């Protein structure tokens, strides 16, 4: 940082630190901003929480989310903060905490709307498709495939439409639990356009279904999926 640090400089430095794996120094920088006369912004917290998520630090991510949501001042969290915290919990296998954070996100939105609090714009903190995808991913890691299905099925009630990232997260959740029938059903629905236009399965979509079938020793289905990938010009990865 230079002799006259700005908010932009702090945020760029935190981003650089988290990408290098030095998430603790990034948090120290965040915590020292106020004392240097540069109050952290919502983006500052989002960067820090995302850095914690990137390196599996779910407890630190939730702590920083608590700080921005309930601390003094007019800065509040946005969807990026909540989504990163949900992802942090998911990567650490803390699927219950991920779902609690998703519920808290909806509650926070409601409280901001009801109180007219300056700590956040309700439209910016409203759960979005990325929120659900992160929660679905958390359920996948926790082998909670039914909960993952329920989250996606509940999206219309939330006023949300699943996107391809959401469906890919769901396919991954089904793969991790070895639910090959459900994975094939979902992939077929995407291929047939039953979930809407513009949701063309990617190589990742196919590979999640393939790995689910491998777990179920459904070798015929594996070969069919590989042929379908080839017909669509999709290359399976070596992973």
C-alpha positions in Angstrom: 0.0 0.0 0.0 1.2 3.5 -0.7 1.5 6.4 1.8 -2.1 7.5 1.0 -4.0 4.3 0.9 -7.4 4.3 -0.7 -10.3 1.9 -0.5 -9.5 0.6 -4.0 -5.9 0.0 -3.0 -6.9 -1.9 0.1 -9.3 -4.1 -1.8 -6.8 -4.8 -4.5 -4.2 -5.8 -1.9 -6.6 -8.1 -0.1 -7.6 -9.7 -3.4 -3.9 -10.3 -4.2 -3.2 -11.8 -0.8 -6.2 -14.2 -0.9 -5.2 -15.4 -4.4 -1.7 -16.2 -3.0 -3.2 -18.2 -0.2 -2.4 -15.6 2.5 -6.0 -15.2 3.7 -4.9 -14.4 7.3 -3.0 -11.4 6.2 -5.9 -10.3 4.1 -8.2 -10.5 7.2 -5.6 -8.5 9.2 -5.7 -5.9 6.5 -9.4 -5.8 6.6 -9.5 -5.3 10.3 -6.9 -2.5 10.2 -8.6 -0.4 7.6 -10.8 1.6 10.0 -7.8 2.6 12.1 -6.1 3.9 9.0 -9.0 6.1 8.1 -10.4 3.9 5.3 -13.6 2.2 6.5 -14.1 -1.1 4.7 -16.9 -1.4 2.1 -19.2 -4.2 1.3 -16.8 -5.2 -1.4 -14.0 -5.4 1.1 -15.9 -7.9 3.1 -16.9 -9.8 0.0 -13.3 -10.1 -1.0 -12.2 -11.3 2.4 -15.1 -13.8 2.7 -14.4 -15.2 -0.8 -10.7 -15.5 0.2 -11.7 -17.6 3.3 -14.0 -19.7 1.1 -11.2 -20.3 -1.4 -9.0 -21.8 1.3 -11.6 -23.7 3.2 -11.8 -21.3 6.2 -15.5 -21.6 6.8 -15.4 -20.4 10.4 -13.5 -17.3 9.5 -15.9 -16.7 6.6 -18.9 -16.9 8.9 -17.2 -14.6 11.4 -16.6 -11.9 8.8 -20.2 -12.3 7.6 -21.4 -11.7 11.2 -19.2 -8.7 11.4 -20.6 -7.0 8.3 -24.2 -8.0 9.0 -24.4 -7.0 12.7 -21.5 -4.6 13.2 -21.7 -0.8 13.7 -21.9 1.5 10.7 -24.0 1.6 7.6 -22.1 -1.1 5.6 -24.0 -4.3 5.2 -23.5 -7.5 3.3 -24.6 -8.2 -0.2 -25.3 -11.5 -2.1 -21.6 -11.9 -2.8 -20.8 -12.0 1.0 -23.5 -14.6 1.7 -22.8 -16.7 -1.3 -19.1 -16.9 -0.5 -19.9 -17.9 3.1 -22.3 -20.6 1.8 -19.5 -21.9 -0.5 -17.0 -21.8 2.3 -19.3 -24.0 4.5 -19.9 -26.3 1.5 -16.2 -26.9 0.7 -15.6 -27.8 4.3 -18.5 -30.3 4.4 -20.5 -28.1 6.7 -23.8 -28.5 4.7 -26.0 -27.7 7.7 -24.2 -24.4 8.2 -24.5 -23.7 4.5 -28.3 -24.1 4.6 -28.5 -22.0 7.8 -26.6 -19.3 6.0 -29.0 -19.4 3.1 -31.9 -19.1 5.4 -30.2 -16.3 7.2 -29.7 -14.5 3.9 -33.5 -14.6 3.3 -34.1 -13.4 6.8 -31.6 -10.6 6.5 -33.3 -9.4 3.3 -36.7 -9.4 5.1 -35.3 -7.5 8.1 -33.8 -4.8 5.9 -37.1 -4.4 4.0 -39.1 -4.2 7.2 -36.9 -1.8 9.1 -35.6 0.4 6.3 -32.1 -0.2 7.8 -29.2 1.5 6.0 -27.2 -1.7 6.4 -27.8 -3.0 2.9 -30.1 -2.9 -0.1 -32.7 -5.7 0.1 -32.4 -6.2 -3.7 -28.7 -6.7 -3.4 -28.8 -9.2 -0.6 -31.7 -11.3 -2.0 -30.8 -15.0 -2.6 -30.1 -15.6 -6.3 -29.3 -18.6 -8.5 -25.7 -18.5 -7.3 -26.9 -18.8 -3.7 -28.8 -21.9 -4.4 -26.0 -23.4 -6.5 -23.6 -22.9 -3.6 -26.1 -24.5 -1.2 -26.7 -27.4 -3.6 -22.9 -27.9 -3.8 -22.7 -28.0 0.0 -25.4 -30.6 0.1 -23.5 -32.6 -2.5 -20.3 -32.6 -0.4 -22.4 -33.7 2.5 -24.1 -36.5 0.5 -27.5 -34.8 1.1 -28.8 -35.4 -2.5 -32.5 -35.2 -1.5 -31.9 -31.8 0.1 -30.1 -30.7 -3.0 -33.2 -31.7 -5.1 -35.5 -29.9 -2.8 -33.5 -26.7 -3.0 -33.7 -26.7 -6.8 -37.4 -27.7 -6.8 -38.1 -24.8 -4.3 -36.5 -22.1 -6.5 -39.8 -21.0 -8.3 -41.3 -20.3 -4.9 -38.3 -18.0 -4.3 -38.9 -16.3 -7.6 -35.8 -17.9 -9.1 -35.1 -19.9 -12.2 -32.4 -22.5 -12.1 -29.5 -21.8 -14.5 -27.0 -24.2 -15.9 -24.6 -23.7 -13.0 -27.4 -24.7 -10.6 -28.2 -27.9 -12.6 -24.5 -28.8 -12.9 -24.2 -28.4 -9.1 -27.2 -30.7 -8.7 -25.7 -33.2 -11.1 -22.5 -33.1 -9.1 -24.5 -33.7 -5.9 -26.2 -36.7 -7.5 -22.8 -38.0 -8.7 -21.3 -37.8 -5.2 -24.1 -39.9 -3.8 -24.0 -42.3 -6.7 -27.6 -41.5 -7.7 -27.2 -42.5 -11.3 -30.9 -42.8 -12.2 -31.6 -39.3 -10.9 -28.5 -38.0 -12.7 -29.6 -39.5 -16.0 -33.2 -38.2 -15.6 -31.9 -34.7 -15.0 -29.4 -34.9 -17.9 -32.2 -36.1 -20.2 -34.5 -33.3 -19.1 -31.7 -30.8 -20.0 -31.0 -32.4 -23.4 -34.8 -32.3 -24.2 -35.1 -28.7 -23.1 -37.7 -29.5 -20.4 -36.0 -27.0 -18.1 -36.1 -24.2 -20.6 -34.1 -23.0 -23.6 -30.5 -22.1 -23.4 -29.6 -24.8 -20.9 -27.4 -26.9 -23.0 -25.5 -29.5 -21.0 -21.7 -29.0 -20.9 -18.9 -31.5 -20.7 -19.1 -31.2 -16.9 -22.8 -32.0 -17.0 -22.1 -35.3 -18.9 -19.2 -36.2 -16.8 -21.1 -35.9 -13.5 -23.7 -38.3 -14.9 -21.0 -40.6 -16.2 -19.3 -40.8 -12.8 -22.6 -41.4 -11.1 -23.2 -44.3 -13.5 -19.7 -45.6 -12.8 -20.4 -45.7 -9.1 -23.5 -47.8 -9.9 -21.5 -50.0 -12.3 -23.9 -49.0 -15.2 -21.3 -49.5 -17.9 -23.8 -49.5 -20.8 -25.1 -46.1 -19.8 -21.5 -44.9 -19.4 -20.8 -45.9 -23.0 -24.0 -44.2 -24.3 -23.1 -41.0 -22.5 -19.6 -41.0 -23.9 -21.0 -41.5 -27.4 -23.5 -38.7 -26.8 -20.6 -36.4 -25.7 -18.7 -37.3 -28.9 -21.8 -36.5 -31.0 -22.0 -33.1 -29.5 -18.3 -32.4 -29.9 -17.6 -32.4 -26.2 -14.3 -33.7 -24.9 -14.2 -35.7 -21.6 -11.5 -34.5 -19.3 -8.8 -36.8 -17.8 -10.0 -36.0 -14.3 
